[in-house]
Structures are given as structure tokens and as C-alpha cells.
């Protein structure tokens, strides 16, 4: 008797996500869904041109399937449903990074020098309201003047450089608090 291989997947349909565990053992696949201790036999039988039969326990569901990777369109009962399927550990990592980005201060944007150079002009000061694309300062590098623009709407929280100052690549130039967070 061979050993079982189990893999958990996050399946999202219509904005709802459930975790499904698929277990492959002895040439057969079964599924376990949240709230159930039962492994239900499953099989997807392809019929060509995207047509499939999904056997789920005692039920047989005709459907059509298109897509690849993690995104699919599933046709079922005359409706087209967008379905995302990805390994549960990948989804968990992606969600952790998304939450960390939000928690670490997506409310502020640090504007950094994209290359070393000389600050020729500073056009803003703390407290100034800016719109995405507004000029913040001018950086001279490699005999060219480059305007540094606001990446978002917001309020300049701080300016870290002054005219005539040399800056290095990735040095913070200023900080903008997103407008929707500043109220």
C-alpha cells in the first residue's frame, strides 16, 4: 500500500474562499472540506473542448472549464464563474505580505532617489498638499536634470534634503502621507 500525498488548496469563488485538502492515495483522489472529517472521493473527467464531468462522492456534475495557472472560468448550470485555485501555503504567504505592507505604513510613501546625484531644486515643504505627478524636487545626475514627482495624492510630511545636497541611490528624499489617511 502506497503512502498518501496531501495538499491543501485555497479555492475562491464569488469572493468567498475555502480551503480544500486533496489526498492522493493508491491512484485515487479524495477531498476534505472545512467542517468535515470525511474524505469524499473526487475525479475530474475531461471530455474535450473544455467539457468535463466532476464526480464528487455520489454526485456527477457536468461543467466546462477554461484557464490555466491559478485562474479558471467554470461554466455550470448556464453560469460562468471565476474560480481561483492556489496552494494554501502560497495564498497564506501572499496575504501575510499584503497585511504587513498595510500594517507597516501604507499610509505613508517614502520618496527615494533612483540614482546618486545633486539636489538642484526643492519645490515642496512640510505641510504642502500634492497630487500624484506633481513635481517635488529636481535631481541632477549624469549631466541631466530629473524631476522627482509625487507618487500619490497626499500631504508632504517631511523633506529630508536641501538644495545643493549630494544624495546617494535609494536615499530618502521626502515622505508623503496619503491623503485619505491624513484626515
Buried (B, 14 or more C-beta within 10 A) or exposed (E): EEEEEEEBBBBBBEEEEEBBBBBBBEEEBBBBEEEEEEBBEBEEEEEEEBEBEBBEEEEEEEBBBEBEEBEBEBBBEEEEEEBBBBEBEEBBEEEEEEEEEEEEEEBBBBBBBEEBBBBBBBBBEEEBBBEEEBEBBBBEBEEEEBEBBBBBBBBBBBBBBEEEBEBEEEBBBBBBBBBEEBE
